């Protein structure tokens, strides 16, 4: 696994590996998602675009939290947040490098885990970094 990606920064796979190794407590569906995510590195019809992911992370890193104990502090991505972002933004088809593998996302995140901040970051990053024509992003709570 990851043979094509030997230079890939470990930050994009650490959370999934830790879930599978039992270092991160996770339910059945998160474990299955981690297994699926790592299996994608073996596929030849899709590819992981690390350059795009670094742009997304850099963009989000310039954002600041706006309320609570983290107000005015930079948005630093946690492992599970990188995992979510990589699912959404990193995977593209080899035959159509502008078409993402994941086109729609529905997230369920427990309370007090920065849902609103992450959702806003996802929508802003998609709109400002990817600049997809006709972009539509929605948040519901």
Secondary structure as GFF3:
##gff-version 3
##sequence-region A 1 141
A	DSSP	three_ten_helix	3	5	.	.	.	ID=ss1
A	DSSP	three_ten_helix	10	12	.	.	.	ID=ss2
A	DSSP	alpha_helix	14	21	.	.	.	ID=ss3
A	DSSP	alpha_helix	28	40	.	.	.	ID=ss4
A	DSSP	beta_strand	46	48	.	.	.	ID=ss5
A	DSSP	alpha_helix	50	61	.	.	.	ID=ss6
A	DSSP	three_ten_helix	68	70	.	.	.	ID=ss7
A	DSSP	alpha_helix	79	89	.	.	.	ID=ss8
A	DSSP	beta_strand	91	93	.	.	.	ID=ss9
A	DSSP	alpha_helix	115	125	.	.	.	ID=ss10
A	DSSP	pi_helix	126	130	.	.	.	ID=ss11
###
